Amino acid sequence: MTQAMPIPGHIDPVTVPRPAPAREDARVELVGLSKAEMREALAAAGLDDKQAKLRAKQLWHQIYNRGATGFAAMSDIAKPQRAWLAERFTIGRPEVVVAQVSTDGTRKWLLRTVDGHDFEMVFIPDADRGTLCVSSQVGCTLNCRFCHTGTMRLVRNLDAGEIVGQVMLARDSLGEWPSQPEGRMLSNIVMMGMGEPLYNFDNVRDALKIVMDGDGLGLSRRRITLSTSGVVPMMARAGEEIGVNLAVSLHAVTKEIRDEIVPLNRKYGIDELLEACAAYPGANNARRITFEYVMLKDKNDSDADARELVRLIRKYKLPAKVNLIPFNPWPGADYECSSDERVQRFSDIVFEAGISAPIRRPRGRDIMAACGQLKSAAEKKSRAELDRIAAEKQAALA
């Protein structure tokens, strides 16, 4: 049982059970296992060491290079052995509940775990690349005020197989098997879906190692970005053990405003966060830290805010760029988006100081797939179900 990490403010920390519930058929899921773990699982099922090593190598290639979803088509393995494997193991994907395509080509999937929890994944195509937005948790515990996902409660961490499975499912949908390093639509991954990746560190690390493995899914670490709201104690470890690009959800430059919209700031303040950014392993002008900054009308978008952002980046000598994100509305949000003119003015001030500050073009708004909009549509059903159960209990007591 993993203890809940203490979270500041009015948020209720949720104890997240590990491991994820076993399958009802008791078969072992191979997706998400390291090469060593795969060998160990085969040995535990009865293969001798030599056979386990050989089969693990074959399975690894079939799963991550060929995109196999079962054993029947594995022609390099004898038929009796394939049947033996199918009885004991599985090669899964998250269940697709709903798949949507935006008018701008953005795709969003509502996915379901084997134990019935829903989460979301988004693919954003561009002319020269495509970015997959991967979730790390079912729900989120940080409750950032501008973020729709933050209005959910955390249900549980996704395990390494459920994280890798999102990448594989996207490859399925895009027809990108066998795996190849060049010329594919899915070229970039961002850990910017549901959840705070650094509160699910081990599973995110293990999943990304498979994604980056040259014999696995083969994406370069330069093509992968991990986004955090500022879990300071885990940032250096992320740089050392994962080593991908870092993005930080900054969104404000004063304690008062960031405390309001990113409650984690009450625990790890702006200065502490920026010191951790300055110490992030591998950060340099070629691998800049990205600061995400959602533009909220009359909240964090003034000229003074822009100048303070520049001052902070200079103070900590950060190799940085700033992504300015027009606020994406959702039902019940307390904020409005800054005007186009205000966003442009903010960008100009930062640019004139020699810091890149592009304005991110909103994608997938019509299917609620844009930044800050992810929230499982099925959650309404579960809450309604909980309300119904509570009402029945009340009626029984009456």
FIMI-732536 format. One record per residue (C-alpha): residue number from 0; y, x, z. Coordinates in Angstrom, 1 decimal. Layout:
BEGIN
<r n="NUM" c2="Y" c1="X" c3="Z"/>
...
This chain:
BEGIN
<r n="0" c2="0.0" c1="0.0" c3="0.0"/>
<r n="1" c2="3.3" c1="1.5" c3="-1.1"/>
<r n="2" c2="6.1" c1="0.9" c3="1.5"/>
<r n="3" c2="9.2" c1="-0.8" c3="0.3"/>
<r n="4" c2="12.1" c1="1.6" c3="-0.2"/>
<r n="5" c2="15.2" c1="0.6" c3="1.8"/>
<r n="6" c2="17.8" c1="-1.1" c3="-0.4"/>
<r n="7" c2="21.4" c1="-1.6" c3="0.7"/>
<r n="8" c2="23.3" c1="-4.8" c3="1.0"/>
<r n="9" c2="21.9" c1="-8.3" c3="1.0"/>
<r n="10" c2="18.8" c1="-7.4" c3="-1.0"/>
<r n="11" c2="15.4" c1="-8.1" c3="0.4"/>
<r n="12" c2="13.1" c1="-5.0" c3="-0.2"/>
<r n="13" c2="9.7" c1="-6.1" c3="-1.5"/>
<r n="14" c2="6.5" c1="-4.3" c3="-0.6"/>
<r n="15" c2="4.8" c1="-3.6" c3="-3.8"/>
<r n="16" c2="1.0" c1="-3.5" c3="-3.7"/>
<r n="17" c2="-0.8" c1="-0.7" c3="-5.5"/>
<r n="18" c2="-3.0" c1="-0.5" c3="-7.4"/>
<r n="19" c2="-2.6" c1="-3.5" c3="-9.6"/>
<r n="20" c2="-5.3" c1="-6.1" c3="-9.3"/>
<r n="21" c2="-8.6" c1="-5.3" c3="-10.9"/>
<r n="22" c2="-9.8" c1="-7.2" c3="-13.9"/>
<r n="23" c2="-12.1" c1="-10.2" c3="-13.2"/>
<r n="24" c2="-14.8" c1="-8.7" c3="-15.4"/>
<r n="25" c2="-14.6" c1="-5.4" c3="-13.5"/>
<r n="26" c2="-14.2" c1="-3.3" c3="-16.6"/>
<r n="27" c2="-12.0" c1="-0.2" c3="-16.3"/>
<r n="28" c2="-8.8" c1="-0.2" c3="-18.3"/>
<r n="29" c2="-8.5" c1="3.1" c3="-20.3"/>
<r n="30" c2="-4.9" c1="2.7" c3="-21.4"/>
<r n="31" c2="-2.7" c1="4.6" c3="-19.0"/>
<r n="32" c2="-5.3" c1="7.0" c3="-17.8"/>
<r n="33" c2="-4.6" c1="10.7" c3="-18.2"/>
<r n="34" c2="-7.1" c1="12.9" c3="-20.1"/>
<r n="35" c2="-8.6" c1="14.1" c3="-16.8"/>
<r n="36" c2="-8.8" c1="10.5" c3="-15.4"/>
<r n="37" c2="-10.5" c1="9.3" c3="-18.5"/>
<r n="38" c2="-13.1" c1="12.0" c3="-18.2"/>
<r n="39" c2="-13.6" c1="11.1" c3="-14.5"/>
<r n="40" c2="-14.0" c1="7.4" c3="-15.3"/>
<r n="41" c2="-16.7" c1="8.2" c3="-17.9"/>
<r n="42" c2="-18.5" c1="10.5" c3="-15.5"/>
<r n="43" c2="-18.3" c1="7.9" c3="-12.8"/>
<r n="44" c2="-19.9" c1="5.4" c3="-15.2"/>
<r n="45" c2="-22.9" c1="7.7" c3="-15.7"/>
<r n="46" c2="-22.2" c1="10.3" c3="-18.4"/>
<r n="47" c2="-22.9" c1="13.9" c3="-17.7"/>
<r n="48" c2="-19.9" c1="16.3" c3="-17.7"/>
<r n="49" c2="-20.4" c1="17.5" c3="-21.3"/>
<r n="50" c2="-20.7" c1="14.0" c3="-22.6"/>
<r n="51" c2="-17.8" c1="12.7" c3="-20.6"/>
<r n="52" c2="-15.5" c1="15.5" c3="-21.9"/>
<r n="53" c2="-16.6" c1="14.8" c3="-25.6"/>
<r n="54" c2="-16.2" c1="11.0" c3="-25.3"/>
<r n="55" c2="-12.9" c1="11.3" c3="-23.5"/>
<r n="56" c2="-11.5" c1="13.4" c3="-26.4"/>
<r n="57" c2="-12.8" c1="10.9" c3="-28.9"/>
<r n="58" c2="-11.5" c1="7.9" c3="-27.0"/>
<r n="59" c2="-8.1" c1="9.5" c3="-26.5"/>
<r n="60" c2="-7.7" c1="10.1" c3="-30.2"/>
<r n="61" c2="-8.9" c1="6.6" c3="-31.1"/>
<r n="62" c2="-6.6" c1="4.9" c3="-28.6"/>
<r n="63" c2="-3.4" c1="6.8" c3="-29.0"/>
<r n="64" c2="-3.7" c1="8.2" c3="-32.6"/>
<r n="65" c2="-5.5" c1="5.4" c3="-34.3"/>
<r n="66" c2="-4.3" c1="2.5" c3="-32.2"/>
<r n="67" c2="-7.8" c1="1.2" c3="-31.3"/>
<r n="68" c2="-8.0" c1="-2.1" c3="-29.3"/>
<r n="69" c2="-11.8" c1="-2.1" c3="-29.0"/>
<r n="70" c2="-14.9" c1="0.1" c3="-29.5"/>
<r n="71" c2="-16.6" c1="-1.6" c3="-32.4"/>
<r n="72" c2="-14.7" c1="0.2" c3="-35.1"/>
<r n="73" c2="-15.0" c1="3.7" c3="-33.6"/>
<r n="74" c2="-17.2" c1="5.2" c3="-36.3"/>
<r n="75" c2="-17.3" c1="8.6" c3="-34.7"/>
<r n="76" c2="-19.3" c1="7.2" c3="-31.8"/>
<r n="77" c2="-22.9" c1="6.0" c3="-32.2"/>
<r n="78" c2="-23.3" c1="2.2" c3="-32.1"/>
<r n="79" c2="-25.4" c1="2.1" c3="-28.9"/>
<r n="80" c2="-22.8" c1="4.2" c3="-27.1"/>
<r n="81" c2="-20.0" c1="1.8" c3="-28.4"/>
<r n="82" c2="-21.9" c1="-1.1" c3="-26.8"/>
<r n="83" c2="-22.3" c1="0.9" c3="-23.6"/>
<r n="84" c2="-18.6" c1="1.6" c3="-23.5"/>
<r n="85" c2="-17.6" c1="-2.0" c3="-24.2"/>
<r n="86" c2="-19.7" c1="-3.2" c3="-21.2"/>
<r n="87" c2="-17.8" c1="-0.9" c3="-18.8"/>
<r n="88" c2="-14.3" c1="-0.3" c3="-20.3"/>
<r n="89" c2="-11.5" c1="-2.1" c3="-22.1"/>
<r n="90" c2="-8.5" c1="-1.0" c3="-24.2"/>
<r n="91" c2="-5.9" c1="-3.5" c3="-23.5"/>
<r n="92" c2="-2.4" c1="-4.6" c3="-24.4"/>
<r n="93" c2="-0.1" c1="-6.9" c3="-22.4"/>
<r n="94" c2="-0.6" c1="-10.5" c3="-23.5"/>
<r n="95" c2="2.1" c1="-11.8" c3="-25.8"/>
<r n="96" c2="3.4" c1="-15.2" c3="-24.4"/>
<r n="97" c2="6.4" c1="-15.5" c3="-26.8"/>
<r n="98" c2="7.7" c1="-13.2" c3="-29.6"/>
<r n="99" c2="11.3" c1="-13.8" c3="-30.9"/>
<r n="100" c2="13.3" c1="-12.2" c3="-33.7"/>
<r n="101" c2="17.1" c1="-12.2" c3="-33.6"/>
<r n="102" c2="19.3" c1="-12.8" c3="-36.6"/>
<r n="103" c2="20.2" c1="-9.1" c3="-36.4"/>
<r n="104" c2="16.6" c1="-8.0" c3="-36.5"/>
<r n="105" c2="16.2" c1="-7.4" c3="-32.8"/>
<r n="106" c2="12.8" c1="-8.4" c3="-31.5"/>
<r n="107" c2="12.0" c1="-9.6" c3="-27.9"/>
<r n="108" c2="8.6" c1="-10.2" c3="-26.4"/>
<r n="109" c2="7.8" c1="-12.1" c3="-23.3"/>
<r n="110" c2="4.6" c1="-10.4" c3="-22.0"/>
<r n="111" c2="2.1" c1="-11.2" c3="-19.3"/>
<r n="112" c2="0.0" c1="-8.9" c3="-17.1"/>
<r n="113" c2="-3.7" c1="-9.5" c3="-16.4"/>
<r n="114" c2="-2.8" c1="-11.0" c3="-13.0"/>
<r n="115" c2="-0.4" c1="-13.5" c3="-14.6"/>
<r n="116" c2="3.1" c1="-12.0" c3="-14.1"/>
<r n="117" c2="5.7" c1="-12.1" c3="-16.9"/>
<r n="118" c2="8.1" c1="-9.4" c3="-18.1"/>
<r n="119" c2="10.0" c1="-8.6" c3="-21.3"/>
<r n="120" c2="10.3" c1="-5.9" c3="-23.9"/>
<r n="121" c2="12.9" c1="-5.4" c3="-26.7"/>
<r n="122" c2="12.9" c1="-3.5" c3="-30.0"/>
<r n="123" c2="16.3" c1="-2.7" c3="-31.6"/>
<r n="124" c2="16.1" c1="-1.5" c3="-35.3"/>
<r n="125" c2="18.8" c1="0.6" c3="-36.9"/>
<r n="126" c2="19.2" c1="2.1" c3="-40.3"/>
<r n="127" c2="17.8" c1="5.5" c3="-39.3"/>
<r n="128" c2="15.9" c1="4.8" c3="-36.2"/>
<r n="129" c2="14.4" c1="2.1" c3="-33.9"/>
<r n="130" c2="14.6" c1="1.9" c3="-30.1"/>
<r n="131" c2="12.1" c1="0.3" c3="-27.8"/>
<r n="132" c2="13.5" c1="-1.0" c3="-24.5"/>
<r n="133" c2="10.6" c1="-0.7" c3="-22.0"/>
<r n="134" c2="10.3" c1="-2.4" c3="-18.6"/>
<r n="135" c2="9.0" c1="-0.6" c3="-15.5"/>
<r n="136" c2="8.8" c1="-3.5" c3="-13.1"/>
<r n="137" c2="8.2" c1="-7.3" c3="-13.0"/>
<r n="138" c2="11.7" c1="-8.3" c3="-11.9"/>
<r n="139" c2="14.1" c1="-6.0" c3="-10.2"/>
<r n="140" c2="15.3" c1="-5.5" c3="-6.6"/>
<r n="141" c2="18.7" c1="-4.0" c3="-7.2"/>
<r n="142" c2="20.6" c1="-7.3" c3="-7.9"/>
<r n="143" c2="23.4" c1="-5.8" c3="-10.0"/>
<r n="144" c2="25.9" c1="-8.6" c3="-10.2"/>
<r n="145" c2="26.6" c1="-8.5" c3="-13.9"/>
<r n="146" c2="22.9" c1="-8.3" c3="-14.9"/>
<r n="147" c2="20.7" c1="-11.3" c3="-15.5"/>
<r n="148" c2="17.5" c1="-9.4" c3="-14.7"/>
<r n="149" c2="19.1" c1="-8.6" c3="-11.3"/>
<r n="150" c2="19.0" c1="-12.3" c3="-10.4"/>
<r n="151" c2="15.2" c1="-12.1" c3="-10.3"/>
<r n="152" c2="13.2" c1="-11.0" c3="-7.3"/>
<r n="153" c2="10.9" c1="-8.0" c3="-7.7"/>
<r n="154" c2="7.3" c1="-9.1" c3="-8.0"/>
<r n="155" c2="5.5" c1="-5.8" c3="-8.5"/>
<r n="156" c2="5.6" c1="-2.4" c3="-10.2"/>
<r n="157" c2="4.0" c1="-2.1" c3="-13.6"/>
<r n="158" c2="1.2" c1="0.4" c3="-13.7"/>
<r n="159" c2="1.1" c1="3.3" c3="-16.2"/>
<r n="160" c2="-1.2" c1="1.3" c3="-18.6"/>
<r n="161" c2="1.2" c1="-1.6" c3="-18.6"/>
<r n="162" c2="4.1" c1="0.7" c3="-19.4"/>
<r n="163" c2="2.2" c1="2.6" c3="-22.2"/>
<r n="164" c2="0.8" c1="-0.7" c3="-23.4"/>
<r n="165" c2="4.3" c1="-1.9" c3="-24.3"/>
<r n="166" c2="4.8" c1="1.1" c3="-26.7"/>
<r n="167" c2="1.3" c1="0.4" c3="-28.2"/>
<r n="168" c2="2.0" c1="-3.3" c3="-28.6"/>
<r n="169" c2="5.3" c1="-2.5" c3="-30.4"/>
<r n="170" c2="3.4" c1="-0.1" c3="-32.7"/>
<r n="171" c2="0.9" c1="-2.8" c3="-33.4"/>
<r n="172" c2="3.7" c1="-5.2" c3="-34.4"/>
<r n="173" c2="5.4" c1="-2.7" c3="-36.6"/>
<r n="174" c2="2.2" c1="-1.6" c3="-38.3"/>
<r n="175" c2="2.6" c1="2.1" c3="-37.2"/>
<r n="176" c2="-0.9" c1="3.3" c3="-36.8"/>
<r n="177" c2="-2.2" c1="5.9" c3="-37.2"/>
<r n="178" c2="0.4" c1="7.6" c3="-35.1"/>
<r n="179" c2="2.6" c1="10.0" c3="-37.0"/>
<r n="180" c2="5.6" c1="12.1" c3="-35.9"/>
<r n="181" c2="7.9" c1="11.3" c3="-38.8"/>
<r n="182" c2="9.0" c1="8.3" c3="-40.8"/>
<r n="183" c2="8.3" c1="5.6" c3="-38.2"/>
<r n="184" c2="10.5" c1="2.8" c3="-37.2"/>
<r n="185" c2="9.8" c1="3.2" c3="-33.5"/>
<r n="186" c2="11.5" c1="6.5" c3="-33.0"/>
<r n="187" c2="13.2" c1="6.2" c3="-29.6"/>
<r n="188" c2="12.3" c1="4.8" c3="-26.2"/>
<r n="189" c2="14.6" c1="3.9" c3="-23.4"/>
<r n="190" c2="13.4" c1="3.0" c3="-19.9"/>
<r n="191" c2="16.1" c1="0.3" c3="-19.7"/>
<r n="192" c2="14.1" c1="-2.9" c3="-19.6"/>
<r n="193" c2="13.3" c1="-4.8" c3="-16.4"/>
<r n="194" c2="13.4" c1="-2.9" c3="-13.2"/>
<r n="195" c2="14.6" c1="0.4" c3="-11.8"/>
<r n="196" c2="12.3" c1="3.2" c3="-13.2"/>
<r n="197" c2="12.9" c1="5.6" c3="-10.3"/>
<r n="198" c2="11.5" c1="3.0" c3="-7.8"/>
<r n="199" c2="8.3" c1="3.2" c3="-9.8"/>
<r n="200" c2="8.4" c1="6.9" c3="-10.3"/>
<r n="201" c2="4.7" c1="7.9" c3="-10.4"/>
<r n="202" c2="3.7" c1="5.2" c3="-12.9"/>
<r n="203" c2="6.7" c1="5.8" c3="-15.2"/>
<r n="204" c2="6.1" c1="9.6" c3="-15.1"/>
<r n="205" c2="2.4" c1="9.2" c3="-15.9"/>
<r n="206" c2="3.1" c1="6.7" c3="-18.7"/>
<r n="207" c2="5.8" c1="8.9" c3="-20.3"/>
<r n="208" c2="3.5" c1="11.9" c3="-20.2"/>
<r n="209" c2="1.1" c1="10.0" c3="-22.4"/>
<r n="210" c2="3.9" c1="8.9" c3="-24.7"/>
<r n="211" c2="5.1" c1="12.6" c3="-25.0"/>
<r n="212" c2="1.6" c1="14.1" c3="-25.4"/>
<r n="213" c2="1.2" c1="15.7" c3="-28.8"/>
<r n="214" c2="-2.3" c1="14.4" c3="-28.9"/>
<r n="215" c2="-1.2" c1="11.1" c3="-27.6"/>
<r n="216" c2="1.7" c1="8.9" c3="-28.9"/>
<r n="217" c2="3.6" c1="12.1" c3="-29.8"/>
<r n="218" c2="7.3" c1="11.1" c3="-29.1"/>
<r n="219" c2="9.5" c1="14.1" c3="-28.3"/>
<r n="220" c2="11.1" c1="14.1" c3="-24.9"/>
<r n="221" c2="14.5" c1="14.4" c3="-26.7"/>
<r n="222" c2="13.8" c1="10.8" c3="-28.0"/>
<r n="223" c2="13.2" c1="9.3" c3="-24.6"/>
<r n="224" c2="15.9" c1="8.2" c3="-22.1"/>
<r n="225" c2="15.4" c1="7.1" c3="-18.5"/>
<r n="226" c2="18.1" c1="4.9" c3="-17.1"/>
<r n="227" c2="18.8" c1="4.7" c3="-13.4"/>
<r n="228" c2="21.3" c1="2.7" c3="-11.3"/>
<r n="229" c2="21.6" c1="5.8" c3="-9.1"/>
<r n="230" c2="18.5" c1="6.4" c3="-7.0"/>
<r n="231" c2="19.9" c1="9.8" c3="-6.0"/>
<r n="232" c2="16.9" c1="11.3" c3="-4.1"/>
<r n="233" c2="14.6" c1="10.8" c3="-7.2"/>
<r n="234" c2="16.9" c1="12.2" c3="-9.9"/>
<r n="235" c2="16.1" c1="15.9" c3="-9.6"/>
<r n="236" c2="12.4" c1="15.1" c3="-9.4"/>
<r n="237" c2="12.7" c1="13.0" c3="-12.6"/>
<r n="238" c2="14.3" c1="16.0" c3="-14.3"/>
<r n="239" c2="11.7" c1="18.4" c3="-13.2"/>
<r n="240" c2="8.5" c1="16.2" c3="-13.6"/>
<r n="241" c2="9.5" c1="14.1" c3="-16.6"/>
<r n="242" c2="12.3" c1="16.0" c3="-18.3"/>
<r n="243" c2="13.6" c1="13.3" c3="-20.5"/>
<r n="244" c2="17.3" c1="12.4" c3="-21.2"/>
<r n="245" c2="19.1" c1="10.7" c3="-18.3"/>
<r n="246" c2="21.3" c1="7.6" c3="-18.4"/>
<r n="247" c2="23.2" c1="6.4" c3="-15.4"/>
<r n="248" c2="24.4" c1="2.8" c3="-14.9"/>
<r n="249" c2="27.9" c1="3.7" c3="-13.6"/>
<r n="250" c2="29.9" c1="0.6" c3="-14.5"/>
<r n="251" c2="32.8" c1="1.3" c3="-12.1"/>
<r n="252" c2="34.8" c1="4.2" c3="-10.8"/>
<r n="253" c2="35.9" c1="3.0" c3="-7.4"/>
<r n="254" c2="33.8" c1="2.4" c3="-4.3"/>
<r n="255" c2="35.1" c1="-1.2" c3="-3.9"/>
<r n="256" c2="34.2" c1="-2.4" c3="-7.4"/>
<r n="257" c2="30.9" c1="-0.5" c3="-7.7"/>
<r n="258" c2="29.8" c1="-1.7" c3="-4.3"/>
<r n="259" c2="30.3" c1="-5.2" c3="-5.6"/>
<r n="260" c2="28.7" c1="-5.0" c3="-9.0"/>
<r n="261" c2="26.0" c1="-2.3" c3="-8.3"/>
<r n="262" c2="25.0" c1="-2.8" c3="-4.6"/>
<r n="263" c2="23.0" c1="0.4" c3="-4.6"/>
<r n="264" c2="26.4" c1="2.2" c3="-4.4"/>
<r n="265" c2="26.5" c1="1.2" c3="-0.8"/>
<r n="266" c2="23.6" c1="3.6" c3="-0.2"/>
<r n="267" c2="24.3" c1="6.3" c3="-2.7"/>
<r n="268" c2="28.0" c1="6.5" c3="-3.5"/>
<r n="269" c2="29.8" c1="7.6" c3="-6.7"/>
<r n="270" c2="30.4" c1="11.2" c3="-5.5"/>
<r n="271" c2="26.8" c1="11.6" c3="-4.3"/>
<r n="272" c2="25.6" c1="10.2" c3="-7.6"/>
<r n="273" c2="27.8" c1="12.4" c3="-9.8"/>
<r n="274" c2="26.7" c1="15.5" c3="-7.8"/>
<r n="275" c2="23.1" c1="14.6" c3="-8.6"/>
<r n="276" c2="24.0" c1="14.2" c3="-12.2"/>
<r n="277" c2="25.7" c1="17.7" c3="-12.2"/>
<r n="278" c2="22.4" c1="19.1" c3="-10.8"/>
<r n="279" c2="20.1" c1="17.2" c3="-13.2"/>
<r n="280" c2="17.7" c1="19.8" c3="-14.7"/>
<r n="281" c2="18.2" c1="20.4" c3="-18.4"/>
<r n="282" c2="21.5" c1="18.7" c3="-18.7"/>
<r n="283" c2="23.8" c1="20.6" c3="-21.1"/>
<r n="284" c2="26.1" c1="19.9" c3="-24.0"/>
<r n="285" c2="23.1" c1="19.4" c3="-26.3"/>
<r n="286" c2="21.5" c1="17.0" c3="-23.8"/>
<r n="287" c2="24.3" c1="15.1" c3="-22.3"/>
<r n="288" c2="24.1" c1="12.6" c3="-19.5"/>
<r n="289" c2="24.9" c1="9.1" c3="-20.7"/>
<r n="290" c2="27.0" c1="6.9" c3="-18.5"/>
<r n="291" c2="26.5" c1="3.2" c3="-19.1"/>
<r n="292" c2="29.7" c1="1.3" c3="-18.5"/>
<r n="293" c2="29.7" c1="-2.5" c3="-18.9"/>
<r n="294" c2="33.2" c1="-3.9" c3="-19.7"/>
<r n="295" c2="34.2" c1="-6.7" c3="-17.3"/>
<r n="296" c2="37.5" c1="-8.4" c3="-17.8"/>
<r n="297" c2="40.1" c1="-7.6" c3="-15.1"/>
<r n="298" c2="37.4" c1="-5.9" c3="-13.0"/>
<r n="299" c2="36.7" c1="-2.3" c3="-14.3"/>
<r n="300" c2="38.6" c1="-2.2" c3="-17.6"/>
<r n="301" c2="42.1" c1="-1.0" c3="-16.9"/>
<r n="302" c2="43.8" c1="2.1" c3="-18.2"/>
<r n="303" c2="43.7" c1="3.5" c3="-14.7"/>
<r n="304" c2="39.9" c1="3.0" c3="-14.6"/>
<r n="305" c2="39.6" c1="4.9" c3="-17.8"/>
<r n="306" c2="41.7" c1="7.8" c3="-16.5"/>
<r n="307" c2="39.7" c1="7.9" c3="-13.3"/>
<r n="308" c2="36.5" c1="8.0" c3="-15.3"/>
<r n="309" c2="37.8" c1="11.0" c3="-17.2"/>
<r n="310" c2="38.9" c1="12.7" c3="-13.9"/>
<r n="311" c2="35.5" c1="12.2" c3="-12.3"/>
<r n="312" c2="33.6" c1="13.6" c3="-15.3"/>
<r n="313" c2="35.9" c1="16.6" c3="-15.4"/>
<r n="314" c2="35.7" c1="17.1" c3="-11.6"/>
<r n="315" c2="31.9" c1="17.5" c3="-11.7"/>
<r n="316" c2="32.0" c1="19.4" c3="-15.0"/>
<r n="317" c2="29.5" c1="16.9" c3="-16.5"/>
<r n="318" c2="28.2" c1="17.3" c3="-20.0"/>
<r n="319" c2="28.6" c1="13.6" c3="-20.6"/>
<r n="320" c2="29.1" c1="10.7" c3="-23.0"/>
<r n="321" c2="30.1" c1="7.2" c3="-22.1"/>
<r n="322" c2="28.5" c1="4.1" c3="-23.6"/>
<r n="323" c2="30.9" c1="1.2" c3="-23.4"/>
<r n="324" c2="29.0" c1="-2.0" c3="-23.3"/>
<r n="325" c2="30.7" c1="-5.4" c3="-24.0"/>
<r n="326" c2="29.5" c1="-7.7" c3="-21.2"/>
<r n="327" c2="26.7" c1="-10.0" c3="-22.5"/>
<r n="328" c2="27.2" c1="-13.5" c3="-21.0"/>
<r n="329" c2="24.3" c1="-15.4" c3="-19.4"/>
<r n="330" c2="24.3" c1="-18.9" c3="-17.7"/>
<r n="331" c2="25.9" c1="-18.7" c3="-14.2"/>
<r n="332" c2="27.4" c1="-15.2" c3="-14.6"/>
<r n="333" c2="30.5" c1="-14.5" c3="-12.5"/>
<r n="334" c2="32.2" c1="-12.3" c3="-15.1"/>
<r n="335" c2="33.8" c1="-12.4" c3="-18.5"/>
<r n="336" c2="33.8" c1="-9.7" c3="-21.2"/>
<r n="337" c2="36.9" c1="-7.6" c3="-21.7"/>
<r n="338" c2="38.8" c1="-8.4" c3="-24.9"/>
<r n="339" c2="38.1" c1="-6.3" c3="-28.0"/>
<r n="340" c2="41.5" c1="-4.8" c3="-27.7"/>
<r n="341" c2="41.0" c1="-3.8" c3="-24.1"/>
<r n="342" c2="37.6" c1="-2.2" c3="-24.8"/>
<r n="343" c2="39.1" c1="-0.2" c3="-27.7"/>
<r n="344" c2="42.0" c1="1.0" c3="-25.5"/>
<r n="345" c2="39.6" c1="2.1" c3="-22.8"/>
<r n="346" c2="37.5" c1="3.9" c3="-25.4"/>
<r n="347" c2="40.6" c1="5.6" c3="-26.9"/>
<r n="348" c2="41.7" c1="7.0" c3="-23.5"/>
<r n="349" c2="38.3" c1="8.5" c3="-22.8"/>
<r n="350" c2="38.0" c1="9.9" c3="-26.4"/>
<r n="351" c2="41.5" c1="11.5" c3="-26.2"/>
<r n="352" c2="40.3" c1="13.4" c3="-23.2"/>
<r n="353" c2="37.5" c1="15.0" c3="-25.4"/>
<r n="354" c2="34.7" c1="12.8" c3="-24.1"/>
<r n="355" c2="32.6" c1="10.7" c3="-26.4"/>
<r n="356" c2="33.0" c1="7.0" c3="-25.6"/>
<r n="357" c2="31.4" c1="4.8" c3="-28.3"/>
<r n="358" c2="31.5" c1="1.0" c3="-28.1"/>
<r n="359" c2="27.9" c1="-0.3" c3="-28.2"/>
<r n="360" c2="27.5" c1="-3.1" c3="-30.7"/>
<r n="361" c2="25.8" c1="-6.0" c3="-28.9"/>
<r n="362" c2="22.3" c1="-6.7" c3="-30.3"/>
<r n="363" c2="20.0" c1="-9.7" c3="-29.8"/>
<r n="364" c2="22.5" c1="-11.9" c3="-28.0"/>
<r n="365" c2="21.1" c1="-15.0" c3="-29.7"/>
<r n="366" c2="17.7" c1="-14.5" c3="-28.1"/>
<r n="367" c2="19.0" c1="-13.2" c3="-24.8"/>
<r n="368" c2="17.8" c1="-9.7" c3="-25.6"/>
<r n="369" c2="21.0" c1="-7.8" c3="-25.2"/>
<r n="370" c2="21.9" c1="-5.3" c3="-22.4"/>
<r n="371" c2="21.8" c1="-7.1" c3="-19.0"/>
<r n="372" c2="20.3" c1="-10.3" c3="-20.4"/>
<r n="373" c2="16.6" c1="-9.7" c3="-19.8"/>
<r n="374" c2="15.0" c1="-12.2" c3="-17.5"/>
<r n="375" c2="11.6" c1="-13.8" c3="-17.8"/>
<r n="376" c2="11.9" c1="-17.4" c3="-19.2"/>
<r n="377" c2="8.8" c1="-18.2" c3="-17.4"/>
<r n="378" c2="10.4" c1="-17.6" c3="-14.0"/>
<r n="379" c2="12.0" c1="-21.0" c3="-14.1"/>
<r n="380" c2="8.5" c1="-22.5" c3="-14.2"/>
<r n="381" c2="7.2" c1="-20.5" c3="-11.3"/>
<r n="382" c2="10.3" c1="-21.4" c3="-9.2"/>
<r n="383" c2="9.8" c1="-25.0" c3="-10.1"/>
<r n="384" c2="6.2" c1="-24.7" c3="-9.2"/>
<r n="385" c2="7.2" c1="-23.2" c3="-5.8"/>
<r n="386" c2="9.6" c1="-26.1" c3="-5.3"/>
<r n="387" c2="6.9" c1="-28.6" c3="-6.1"/>
<r n="388" c2="4.5" c1="-27.0" c3="-3.6"/>
<r n="389" c2="7.2" c1="-26.9" c3="-0.9"/>
<r n="390" c2="8.0" c1="-30.6" c3="-1.5"/>
<r n="391" c2="4.3" c1="-31.5" c3="-1.3"/>
<r n="392" c2="4.0" c1="-29.7" c3="2.0"/>
<r n="393" c2="7.1" c1="-31.5" c3="3.4"/>
<r n="394" c2="5.7" c1="-34.8" c3="2.3"/>
<r n="395" c2="2.4" c1="-34.0" c3="4.0"/>
<r n="396" c2="4.2" c1="-33.2" c3="7.2"/>
<r n="397" c2="6.3" c1="-36.4" c3="7.1"/>
